[in-house]
């Protein structure tokens, strides 16, 4: 779909581009959010980039090397260093150290 998206964007095929972006916007897994991030880069959408980044942060799964390469260093760094919710107390936020700022539990 990303190849078709790049062609649709290049040749201003707005309906096709919108349909692909709508489908990619339904992402709920790490690979889906990676695809959405790549799509955001293709069309230059900050809103889609933020949606993909929020999704990557919420899944709390580590990116493999190929995924990190696809989305680029800046996006990978943002996904890895953003605070997430504590899995134990669900109130605090977990930062780069993976330690909750409220209950001090270490996150895996």
C-alpha positions in Angstrom: 0.0 0.0 0.0 2.9 2.4 0.7 4.1 2.0 -2.9 0.7 2.9 -4.2 0.5 5.7 -1.7 3.7 7.3 -3.0 2.5 7.1 -6.6 -1.0 8.5 -5.7 0.7 11.3 -3.8 3.1 12.1 -6.6 0.4 12.3 -9.2 -2.3 14.0 -6.9 -4.7 11.1 -6.9 -6.5 12.5 -3.8 -9.2 9.9 -3.5 -6.8 7.0 -3.7 -4.4 8.7 -1.3 -7.3 9.4 1.2 -8.5 5.8 1.0 -5.0 4.4 1.7 -4.4 6.8 4.6 -7.8 5.9 6.1 -6.9 2.2 6.0 -3.4 2.9 7.4 -4.9 5.1 10.1 -6.6 2.0 11.6 -3.3 0.7 12.8 -3.2 -1.0 16.2 0.1 -2.9 16.1 3.7 -1.9 16.0 4.1 -2.9 12.3 0.9 -0.9 11.5 2.2 2.2 13.3 5.5 1.9 11.5 3.6 1.8 8.1 1.6 4.8 9.3 4.8 6.7 10.1 6.2 5.9 6.7 3.0 7.1 5.1 3.2 10.3 7.1 6.7 10.9 5.7 5.5 10.2 2.2 2.6 12.8 2.4 4.3 15.2 4.8 1.6 15.0 7.4 2.6 16.1 11.0 -0.8 14.9 12.2 -0.3 11.3 10.9 3.2 11.3 12.2 2.0 12.2 15.7 -0.8 9.5 15.5 1.9 6.9 14.5 4.2 8.1 17.3 1.5 8.0 19.9 0.6 4.5 18.7 4.3 3.3 18.9 4.5 4.7 22.4 1.3 3.1 23.6 2.3 -0.4 22.3 5.5 -0.2 24.4 7.1 -2.8 22.1 10.7 -2.3 21.1 11.3 -1.6 17.4 13.5 -4.1 15.5 16.4 -2.7 13.5 14.5 -2.8 10.2 11.5 -0.9 11.7 13.8 1.7 13.2 15.5 2.2 9.8 12.2 2.6 8.0 10.9 5.4 10.3 14.3 7.1 10.7 16.4 8.0 13.7 14.4 11.0 14.9 11.1 9.1 15.1 12.8 6.1 16.6 14.4 8.3 19.3 11.1 10.0 20.0 9.3 6.7 20.4 12.0 5.3 22.7 12.3 8.3 24.9 8.7 9.3 25.3 7.1 8.7 28.7 4.4 6.0 28.9 1.9 5.0 31.5 3.1 2.8 34.4 1.9 -0.8 34.0 1.6 -1.3 37.7 0.0 1.7 39.2 -1.5 3.1 35.9 -1.1 6.7 37.3 2.6 7.5 37.0 4.6 7.9 33.8 7.6 5.8 32.8 10.5 7.6 31.2 13.8 6.5 29.5 14.9 4.7 32.7 11.7 2.6 32.5 10.9 3.4 36.1 7.6 4.9 37.2 7.8 8.4 38.7 5.0 7.6 41.2 5.4 4.0 42.5 9.1 3.6 41.5 8.4 0.1 40.0 10.7 -0.9 37.2 8.9 -1.6 33.9 10.0 -4.4 31.6 
